[in-house]
Amino acid sequence: MNATRLLAAALIVAAISGIAWVSYDASAKADKKPASVSANTSSTPKTTTTVLPGHTNDAWKMKPFKLKGLDGKTHSLDEWKGKVIVLNFWASWCAPCQYEIKDLVRFQSQYGDKGLQVIGLGLDEARKLANVKRTLGINYPVLVGDPATNGDLLTEWGNDKQIVPYTVVIDKEGKIVYIHRGQLTQETFEDFILPLLS
């Protein structure tokens, strides 16, 4: 009898979790404000197609962007051509983003010499992003995308729900091979990113 009750409780929790995710997506869709960015608090990774709204999966055919980095220089994505790029959209107020950054710092340290390049695209004020960079010891470039003027970047890169954290993985040839909504895990990194480095 106890096992039956445990199973019933587990099914109820699973059902509630699914409803929470659906409700979250529905509210995000109903409130389509380009400058509004929401945090993804679900631990369930959500993947989408690797073909972006511009009907391409070639990062070098995407509309180019130039953004100022926390280093004070203006950068464009093609500076890192030939590397496996992990383009990570985040914000300073997003708790899942900050948890994920700790792993991204570790990935960059371990695999940077093997061709990995993590790029943080912070959708926030430069001052706030710089505080997080300093606190978490971010060891990869952080570009500043002001949500008021760069809110369409998330949509252009396949994230019409404007949810962070959000990651786009680009292989050495420039092909977009993986899109991830939510926090990247070690397992996800090993399954989808690590094989691209060999």
Sine and cosine of phi, psi and omega as CSV:
sin_phi,cos_phi,sin_psi,cos_psi,sin_omega,cos_omega
0.00,0.00,-0.65,0.76,0.02,-1.00
-0.89,0.45,-0.63,0.78,0.02,-1.00
-0.90,0.44,-0.62,0.79,0.02,-1.00
-0.91,0.42,-0.67,0.74,0.02,-1.00
-0.90,0.43,-0.65,0.76,0.02,-1.00
-0.89,0.46,-0.69,0.72,0.01,-1.00
-0.89,0.46,-0.69,0.73,0.01,-1.00
-0.89,0.46,-0.67,0.74,0.01,-1.00
-0.90,0.44,-0.66,0.75,0.01,-1.00
-0.90,0.45,-0.66,0.75,0.02,-1.00
-0.91,0.41,-0.62,0.78,0.03,-1.00
-0.90,0.43,-0.71,0.71,0.02,-1.00
-0.88,0.48,-0.70,0.72,0.01,-1.00
-0.89,0.46,-0.67,0.74,0.01,-1.00
-0.90,0.43,-0.68,0.73,0.01,-1.00
-0.89,0.45,-0.66,0.75,0.02,-1.00
-0.87,0.50,-0.69,0.72,0.02,-1.00
-0.89,0.45,-0.66,0.75,0.02,-1.00
-0.90,0.43,-0.64,0.77,0.00,-1.00
-0.88,0.48,-0.66,0.75,-0.01,-1.00
-0.92,0.38,-0.71,0.71,0.00,-1.00
-0.88,0.47,-0.71,0.71,0.02,-1.00
-0.87,0.49,-0.64,0.77,-0.01,-1.00
-0.89,0.46,-0.73,0.68,0.01,-1.00
-0.89,0.46,-0.66,0.76,-0.03,-1.00
-0.89,0.45,-0.67,0.74,-0.01,-1.00
-0.94,0.34,-0.57,0.82,0.02,-1.00
-0.92,0.40,-0.62,0.78,-0.01,-1.00
-0.93,0.36,-0.61,0.79,-0.03,-1.00
-0.93,0.36,-0.45,0.89,-0.05,-1.00
-0.92,-0.38,0.94,0.33,-0.06,-1.00
-1.00,0.09,1.00,0.10,0.09,-1.00
-0.96,-0.30,0.86,-0.51,-0.08,-1.00
-0.86,0.51,-0.52,0.85,-0.05,-1.00
-1.00,0.02,0.04,1.00,-0.05,-1.00
-0.99,-0.13,0.80,-0.60,0.02,-1.00
-0.85,-0.53,0.74,-0.67,-0.03,-1.00
-0.94,-0.34,0.45,-0.89,0.07,-1.00
-1.00,0.00,0.64,-0.77,0.08,-1.00
-1.00,-0.04,0.95,-0.32,-0.04,-1.00
-0.99,-0.10,-0.01,1.00,0.02,-1.00
-0.98,0.21,0.64,-0.77,0.05,-1.00
-1.00,0.05,-0.08,1.00,0.00,-1.00
-0.99,0.14,0.88,-0.47,0.02,-1.00
-0.92,0.38,0.66,-0.75,0.03,-1.00
-0.87,-0.50,0.83,-0.56,0.02,-1.00
-0.93,-0.36,0.41,-0.91,0.04,-1.00
-0.79,-0.61,-0.01,-1.00,0.07,-1.00
-0.88,0.48,0.41,-0.91,0.05,-1.00
-1.00,-0.02,0.05,1.00,0.09,-1.00
-1.00,-0.09,0.87,-0.50,-0.09,-1.00
-0.99,0.11,0.14,-0.99,-0.06,-1.00
-0.82,0.57,-0.46,0.89,0.03,-1.00
-0.98,0.21,0.19,0.98,0.04,-1.00
0.87,0.50,0.64,0.77,0.07,-1.00
-0.61,-0.79,0.43,-0.90,0.18,-0.98
-0.86,-0.51,0.33,0.94,0.05,-1.00
-0.98,-0.20,0.93,-0.36,-0.05,-1.00
-0.87,0.49,-0.50,0.87,-0.05,-1.00
-0.98,0.18,-0.16,0.99,0.10,-1.00
-0.99,-0.13,-0.08,1.00,0.05,-1.00
-0.94,0.34,0.37,-0.93,0.09,-1.00
-0.86,0.51,0.87,-0.50,-0.06,-1.00
-0.93,0.36,0.49,-0.87,0.09,-1.00
-0.78,-0.63,0.53,-0.85,0.09,-1.00
-0.82,-0.58,0.85,-0.53,-0.03,-1.00
-0.75,-0.66,0.53,-0.85,0.06,-1.00
-0.97,0.25,0.66,-0.75,0.05,-1.00
-0.99,-0.11,0.20,-0.98,0.06,-1.00
-0.92,0.39,-0.21,0.98,0.07,-1.00
-0.99,0.14,-0.02,1.00,0.03,-1.00
1.00,0.02,-0.11,0.99,-0.01,-1.00
-0.99,-0.17,0.41,-0.91,0.08,-1.00
-1.00,0.01,0.73,-0.69,-0.06,-1.00
-0.81,-0.59,0.47,-0.88,0.18,-0.98
-0.79,-0.61,0.40,-0.92,-0.11,-0.99
-0.87,0.50,-0.55,0.84,-0.08,-1.00
-0.93,0.37,-0.10,1.00,0.12,-0.99
-0.88,0.48,-0.41,0.91,-0.08,-1.00
-0.95,-0.31,0.39,0.92,0.06,-1.00
-0.83,0.55,0.61,-0.79,0.03,-1.00
1.00,-0.02,-0.09,1.00,0.05,-1.00
-0.94,-0.34,0.29,-0.96,0.18,-0.98
-0.99,0.12,0.91,-0.42,-0.11,-0.99
-0.98,-0.19,0.77,-0.64,0.13,-0.99
-0.94,-0.34,0.99,-0.13,-0.02,-1.00
-1.00,-0.01,0.94,-0.33,-0.15,-0.99
-0.93,-0.37,0.90,-0.43,0.06,-1.00
-1.00,0.04,0.75,-0.66,-0.05,-1.00
-0.44,-0.90,0.09,-1.00,0.06,-1.00
-0.58,-0.82,0.44,-0.90,-0.08,-1.00
-0.92,0.40,-0.49,0.87,-0.06,-1.00
-1.00,0.07,-0.04,1.00,-0.11,-0.99
-1.00,-0.05,0.95,-0.32,-0.02,-1.00
-0.87,0.49,-0.73,0.69,0.03,-1.00
-0.86,0.52,-0.55,0.83,0.04,-1.00
-0.88,0.47,-0.69,0.72,-0.05,-1.00
-0.93,0.38,-0.60,0.80,0.09,-1.00
-0.89,0.45,-0.67,0.74,-0.02,-1.00
-0.91,0.41,-0.61,0.79,-0.03,-1.00
-0.84,0.54,-0.62,0.79,0.02,-1.00
-0.84,0.54,-0.66,0.75,0.04,-1.00
-0.95,0.33,-0.64,0.76,0.00,-1.00
-0.89,0.46,-0.62,0.79,0.06,-1.00
-0.87,0.49,-0.70,0.72,0.01,-1.00
-0.91,0.41,-0.69,0.73,0.03,-1.00
-0.87,0.49,-0.69,0.72,-0.01,-1.00
-0.89,0.45,-0.65,0.76,0.03,-1.00
-0.90,0.44,-0.69,0.72,-0.08,-1.00
-0.97,0.24,-0.57,0.82,-0.17,-0.98
-0.86,-0.51,0.07,1.00,0.01,-1.00
-0.85,0.52,-0.63,0.78,0.00,-1.00
-0.97,0.24,-0.13,0.99,0.05,-1.00
-0.98,-0.19,0.13,0.99,0.07,-1.00
0.96,-0.27,0.12,0.99,0.03,-1.00
-1.00,0.10,0.69,-0.72,0.12,-0.99
-0.72,-0.69,0.95,-0.30,0.12,-0.99
-0.99,0.12,0.69,-0.72,0.08,-1.00
-0.77,-0.64,0.86,-0.51,0.06,-1.00
-1.00,0.00,0.79,-0.61,0.09,-1.00
-0.92,-0.39,0.99,-0.13,-0.08,-1.00
-0.99,0.11,0.85,-0.52,0.01,-1.00
-1.00,-0.08,0.97,0.22,-0.14,-0.99
-0.16,-0.99,0.03,-1.00,0.08,-1.00
-0.95,0.32,0.59,-0.81,-0.03,-1.00
-0.84,0.55,-0.65,0.76,-0.04,-1.00
-0.87,0.49,-0.69,0.72,-0.01,-1.00
-0.93,0.37,-0.65,0.76,0.03,-1.00
-0.90,0.43,-0.64,0.77,0.01,-1.00
-0.90,0.44,-0.60,0.80,0.04,-1.00
-0.89,0.46,-0.69,0.72,0.01,-1.00
-0.92,0.40,-0.66,0.75,0.01,-1.00
-0.84,0.54,-0.72,0.69,-0.01,-1.00
-0.92,0.40,-0.72,0.69,-0.05,-1.00
-0.90,0.44,-0.68,0.73,-0.08,-1.00
-1.00,-0.08,-0.04,1.00,0.03,-1.00
0.91,0.43,0.69,0.72,-0.02,-1.00
-0.88,0.48,0.81,-0.59,-0.09,-1.00
-0.94,-0.34,0.35,0.94,0.02,-1.00
-0.73,-0.69,0.28,-0.96,-0.05,-1.00
-0.88,0.47,0.65,-0.76,0.09,-1.00
-0.87,-0.50,0.88,-0.47,0.05,-1.00
-0.99,-0.13,0.54,-0.84,-0.07,-1.00
-0.97,-0.22,0.89,-0.46,0.06,-1.00
-0.89,-0.45,0.99,-0.13,0.02,-1.00
-0.89,0.46,0.85,-0.52,-0.05,-1.00
-0.86,0.52,-0.48,0.88,-0.01,-1.00
-0.93,0.37,-0.56,0.83,-0.05,-1.00
-0.94,-0.34,-0.32,0.95,-0.03,-1.00
-0.87,-0.50,0.39,0.92,-0.04,-1.00
-0.88,0.47,-0.41,0.91,-0.02,-1.00
-0.98,0.20,-0.17,0.99,-0.01,-1.00
-0.87,0.49,-0.67,0.74,0.01,-1.00
-0.87,0.50,-0.70,0.71,0.00,-1.00
-0.90,0.44,-0.70,0.71,0.00,-1.00
-0.86,0.51,-0.53,0.85,-0.02,-1.00
-0.99,-0.12,0.36,0.93,0.19,-0.98
1.00,-0.09,0.18,0.98,-0.07,-1.00
-0.89,-0.46,0.97,0.25,-0.05,-1.00
-0.95,0.32,-0.25,0.97,0.02,-1.00
-1.00,0.06,-0.11,0.99,0.06,-1.00
0.86,0.51,0.64,0.76,-0.05,-1.00
-0.98,-0.18,0.69,-0.72,0.13,-0.99
-0.85,-0.53,0.48,-0.88,0.00,1.00
-0.95,0.30,0.44,-0.90,-0.04,-1.00
-0.55,-0.83,0.74,-0.67,-0.11,-0.99
-0.76,-0.66,0.68,-0.73,0.09,-1.00
-0.88,-0.47,0.79,-0.61,0.00,-1.00
-0.96,-0.28,0.80,-0.60,-0.05,-1.00
-0.88,-0.48,0.78,-0.62,-0.02,-1.00
-0.98,0.18,0.00,-1.00,-0.11,-0.99
-0.90,0.44,-0.39,0.92,0.02,-1.00
-1.00,0.00,-0.07,1.00,0.02,-1.00
0.99,-0.12,0.08,1.00,0.00,-1.00
-0.99,0.16,0.73,-0.68,0.08,-1.00
-0.98,0.18,0.93,-0.36,-0.14,-0.99
-0.96,-0.27,-0.25,0.97,-0.05,-1.00
-0.36,-0.93,0.68,-0.74,0.07,-1.00
-0.81,-0.59,0.72,-0.70,-0.09,-1.00
-0.73,-0.69,0.84,-0.54,0.14,-0.99
-0.99,-0.12,0.78,-0.63,0.00,-1.00
0.97,-0.23,-0.10,-1.00,-0.11,-0.99
-0.97,0.23,0.79,-0.62,0.09,-1.00
-0.95,0.31,0.62,-0.79,0.04,-1.00
-0.92,-0.40,0.20,-0.98,0.08,-1.00
-0.85,0.53,-0.68,0.74,-0.01,-1.00
-0.89,0.46,-0.68,0.73,0.03,-1.00
-0.89,0.45,-0.68,0.73,0.03,-1.00
-0.85,0.52,-0.73,0.68,-0.03,-1.00
-0.92,0.40,-0.57,0.82,-0.04,-1.00
-0.97,0.22,-0.65,0.76,-0.19,-0.98
-0.92,-0.39,-0.38,0.93,-0.10,-1.00
-0.94,-0.34,-0.73,0.69,-0.04,-1.00
-0.82,0.58,-0.67,0.74,0.00,-1.00
-0.88,0.47,-0.42,0.91,-0.02,-1.00
-0.96,0.30,-0.30,0.95,-0.06,-1.00
-1.00,0.08,-0.23,0.97,-0.06,-1.00
-1.00,-0.03,0.00,0.00,0.00,0.00
